[in-house]
Amino acid sequence: MKIDFKSYDHDKDFSRIKDFLQQTYVDDGDLINWTIERWNYAAFFIRDMFEFTIEKWSETIGIWENEEGEIVSLVLNEAVGRGETFFQINPSYKDSIPFEEMFDFAEKNLQTEHEGYMILRPRIREGDRQLEEIARDKGYVKREDAKETTSIITLDRDFSYPDLLEGYVIKSMADDDKVVKRTKAFARAFGNWGTKDEVQPSSYLALQKAPDYRKDLDIYIEAPDGEIVSFCLIWYDDKNKIGILEPVGTDPDHRRKGLAKATNYEAINRAKKLGAKKVYVGDGQQFYLSIGFQHKQCYVMWEKKVEK
């Protein structure tokens, strides 16, 4: 089979890659590729946050396809400049994936400088023996201290939640599109409020342009003073009947009040009404386990350092 490399063209390839991810996200019940929220988030929110033009960001995306134009594999990334990369594959072509070319592309376009070294940090699904062996042969080392857990919950039960504390109101961005306050809530929840890395409203406005973003699935809780203090955005993949939570957060000053559970359950209920059968979250914290999620799988960072 002849497999060729193709440069990423945002206007033509964004939807193609989304379709590919929907068609290949599981193999024999295991998650093997990104779900759609990560692709939307990377292309819109994170790209804007890191101030990359579409043209510059496009240089970091690699596509390999067969003679019929079907995508065989991809090199994707979220945060350009961190040396991270993610390999996505079509399981129908397991024996033909051009991993050597994919590593070469990533090393050329996604390595980053750190303390006198050029570093690449691919994320590899735990248990993917083929890719682990290739990475090891190419000089990569498994980082047991850097793992990313995905958790799952099935929607075959009730997701009612208690009434909120007096003065707290649950809404969606479709009810009141408070972009500035929503961005502030994000920054406070993730610890970059008031820092040089503080997320800006422009990034949230960019996210709202993502094809799969829906304001009615962007849930938040407003405190008595009018500030947004907890939020949960759920994405819905109608082809696979799944919801994906990303991002979820609560202002540190308003934690332990049941707000996170309320936003999560409200988001889950909305996805359930749309037809979702299960929901994923890219996290394995105890909070998610406490509300019924179970660990599904783990991605591990591998790393190679090359002296400059």
C-alpha positions in Angstrom: 0.0 0.0 0.0 1.3 3.5 -0.9 1.0 6.0 1.9 1.9 9.6 1.4 2.4 12.6 3.7 0.1 15.6 3.3 0.5 19.0 4.9 -2.4 20.2 7.0 -4.8 22.7 5.3 -7.1 24.0 8.0 -10.0 24.9 5.7 -10.0 21.5 4.1 -8.7 19.2 6.8 -10.2 20.3 10.1 -13.5 18.5 9.4 -11.7 15.5 7.8 -9.7 15.0 11.0 -12.7 15.4 13.2 -14.5 12.7 11.1 -11.4 10.5 11.3 -11.4 10.8 15.1 -15.0 10.0 15.4 -14.6 6.9 13.2 -11.5 5.6 15.0 -11.8 6.6 18.6 -12.1 3.1 19.9 -10.7 -0.3 18.8 -11.9 -3.4 20.6 -13.4 -1.2 23.3 -10.2 0.7 24.0 -9.8 4.4 23.4 -7.0 4.7 20.8 -7.4 8.3 19.6 -8.5 11.7 20.7 -12.2 12.4 21.1 -13.5 15.4 19.3 -13.3 17.9 22.1 -9.5 17.8 22.2 -9.3 18.5 18.5 -11.7 21.5 18.7 -9.9 22.7 21.9 -6.4 22.5 20.3 -7.4 24.2 17.1 -9.2 27.1 18.6 -8.7 27.8 22.3 -5.2 26.6 22.9 -3.9 27.9 19.5 -5.2 31.3 20.4 -3.9 31.1 24.0 -0.4 30.4 22.7 -0.8 33.1 20.0 -0.2 30.9 17.0 -1.6 31.8 13.6 -3.4 29.1 11.7 -0.5 29.0 9.3 2.1 28.5 11.9 0.1 26.0 13.9 -0.7 24.0 10.7 3.0 23.3 10.3 2.8 21.1 13.4 0.1 18.8 12.1 1.0 15.8 10.0 -1.3 13.7 7.9 -0.6 10.4 6.2 -3.2 9.0 3.7 -3.5 6.2 1.2 -4.0 6.5 -2.5 -7.8 6.9 -2.1 -7.3 9.9 0.2 -8.3 8.0 3.4 -6.4 9.1 6.5 -4.1 6.4 7.8 -2.4 8.3 10.7 -1.9 11.7 12.2 0.6 13.6 14.3 -1.4 16.1 16.5 -0.5 18.4 19.3 -2.1 20.7 21.8 0.4 23.1 23.2 3.1 24.0 20.7 6.3 24.8 22.4 6.1 22.1 25.1 7.5 19.3 23.0 4.4 17.2 23.2 2.9 15.1 20.5 0.2 12.6 20.0 0.1 9.8 17.4 -3.4 8.9 16.0 -4.0 5.8 13.9 -6.6 4.1 11.8 -6.8 0.6 13.3 -7.8 -0.8 9.9 -4.1 -0.1 8.8 -2.3 -1.3 11.9 0.4 -3.1 10.0 1.0 -0.1 7.6 1.3 2.8 10.0 4.4 4.9 9.0 5.6 5.4 12.6 9.2 6.1 11.5 8.0 9.0 9.3 5.7 10.2 12.1 8.5 10.3 14.6 10.7 12.1 12.1 8.0 14.7 11.5 7.4 15.2 15.2 11.1 15.6 15.9 11.5 18.1 13.2 8.4 20.2 13.9 7.6 19.7 17.6 10.8 19.4 19.5 11.4 22.2 22.1 14.5 23.5 23.7 14.9 22.9 27.4 18.1 23.4 29.5 20.4 22.9 26.6 18.6 19.9 25.1 16.1 19.5 22.3 13.2 17.5 23.8 10.2 15.6 22.4 7.6 14.1 24.6 5.1 11.8 22.8 2.2 10.5 24.7 1.7 6.8 24.3 -1.3 4.7 25.3 -0.3 2.3 28.1 -0.3 -1.2 26.7 0.4 -0.1 23.1 3.4 -2.5 22.8 4.1 -1.8 19.2 4.5 2.0 19.7 6.3 1.5 23.0 8.9 -0.7 21.3 9.4 1.7 18.5 9.8 4.6 20.9 12.3 2.6 23.0 14.3 1.7 19.9 14.5 5.3 19.0 15.9 6.3 22.3 12.8 7.5 24.2 12.4 6.8 27.9 9.1 6.1 29.6 8.2 8.8 32.2 6.3 6.9 34.9 5.8 10.2 36.8 3.9 11.8 33.9 0.6 10.0 33.2 -2.8 11.1 31.9 -5.8 9.1 33.0 -9.1 9.0 31.1 -12.2 8.1 33.1 -15.7 7.0 32.0 -19.2 6.9 33.4 -22.2 5.1 31.8 -25.5 7.0 31.8 -27.9 4.3 33.0 -28.8 5.9 36.3 -30.2 9.1 37.7 -28.1 12.2 37.9 -30.2 14.4 40.1 -28.3 16.8 42.3 -29.3 18.7 45.5 -30.6 22.3 45.4 -27.8 24.8 45.3 -27.0 27.0 48.3 -29.1 30.2 48.5 -28.1 32.8 46.0 -26.2 30.4 43.7 -27.8 29.9 40.2 -27.0 27.4 37.5 -27.0 28.6 33.9 -25.5 28.0 30.5 -23.7 30.3 28.2 -26.9 30.1 26.0 -28.8 31.8 28.9 -26.2 34.5 29.5 -23.0 34.6 27.4 -20.7 36.2 30.1 -17.4 35.6 28.3 -15.3 37.9 30.4 -16.5 36.4 33.7 -16.4 32.9 32.3 -12.7 33.5 31.3 -11.9 34.8 34.8 -13.5 31.7 36.3 -11.3 29.5 34.1 -8.2 31.4 35.1 -9.0 31.3 38.8 -9.9 27.6 38.7 -6.6 26.7 37.0 -4.4 29.0 39.0 -3.3 31.5 36.3 -5.4 34.4 37.4 -3.2 37.5 37.7 -0.1 35.8 36.1 1.6 36.3 32.8 -0.1 33.1 31.6 -3.6 34.3 32.5 -6.1 33.1 29.9 -7.8 36.0 28.0 -11.4 36.5 26.8 -10.1 36.3 23.2 -9.2 32.7 23.7 -12.7 31.9 24.9 -14.3 33.8 22.0 -12.1 31.7 19.7 -13.3 28.5 21.4 -16.9 29.6 20.8 -16.1 29.5 17.1 -15.1 25.8 17.2 -17.6 23.8 15.1 -18.6 21.4 17.9 -18.9 24.0 20.7 -22.4 24.6 22.0 -23.4 27.3 24.4 -26.2 25.3 25.8 -23.7 22.6 26.9 -21.4 25.2 28.5 -22.7 25.1 32.1 -21.8 27.5 34.9 -22.9 28.5 38.4 -23.2 32.2 39.3 -22.6 33.2 42.9 -24.7 35.8 44.8 -22.2 38.5 43.8 -22.7 37.8 40.1 -19.3 36.1 39.6 -19.0 32.7 37.8 -17.5 30.3 40.3 -17.9 26.8 38.8 -18.2 25.6 35.3 -18.4 22.4 33.2 -18.4 22.3 29.4 -19.5 19.1 27.8 -19.0 18.2 24.1 -21.4 15.8 22.4 -20.3 13.4 19.7 -23.5 12.4 18.0 -22.0 9.7 15.9 -20.6 7.7 18.9 -23.3 8.8 21.4 -20.7 10.1 23.9 -20.2 13.2 25.9 -16.8 14.5 26.9 -16.2 16.9 29.8 -13.6 19.6 29.0 -12.9 21.8 30.9 -14.3 21.5 34.4 -13.3 23.8 37.3 -14.3 25.7 40.4 -13.0 28.9 42.0 -10.8 27.9 45.0 -12.9 30.2 47.2 -16.1 28.3 46.4 -15.1 24.7 46.6 -16.6 22.0 48.9 -20.1 23.5 48.3 -21.4 20.8 45.9 -21.0 23.2 42.9 -18.7 21.0 40.8 -21.1 18.0 41.2 -24.0 20.2 40.2 -22.3 21.5 37.0 -21.1 18.1 36.1 -24.5 16.5 36.6 -26.3 19.2 34.8 -23.9 18.8 31.8 -24.3 15.0 31.9 -28.1 15.3 32.0 -28.1 17.6 28.9 -25.8 15.2 27.0 -28.0 12.3 28.1 -31.1 14.0 26.7 -29.3 14.4 23.3 -28.7 10.6 23.3 -25.3 10.1 25.0 -24.8 6.7 26.5 -21.6 7.4 28.3 -19.4 10.3 29.2 -15.6 10.6 29.3 -13.3 13.0 31.2 -9.6 13.3 30.7 -8.9 13.1 34.4 -8.6 10.4 37.1 -9.0 12.5 40.3 -10.9 11.2 43.3 -13.7 13.8 42.7 -14.7 12.0 39.5 -14.5 8.6 41.1 -16.7 9.9 43.9 -19.5 10.8 41.5 -19.4 7.5 39.6 -16.6 7.7 37.0 -14.2 4.8 36.6 -10.7 4.8 35.3 -10.7 3.7 31.6 -7.1 4.0 30.5 -3.9 5.9 30.8 -1.5 7.7 28.5 2.1 7.9 29.5 4.7 10.5 28.5 7.9 9.2 26.8 10.8 11.5 26.4 14.0 11.9 24.4 16.6 14.6 25.0 19.2 15.5 22.4 22.0 17.9 23.1 21.9 21.0 21.0 
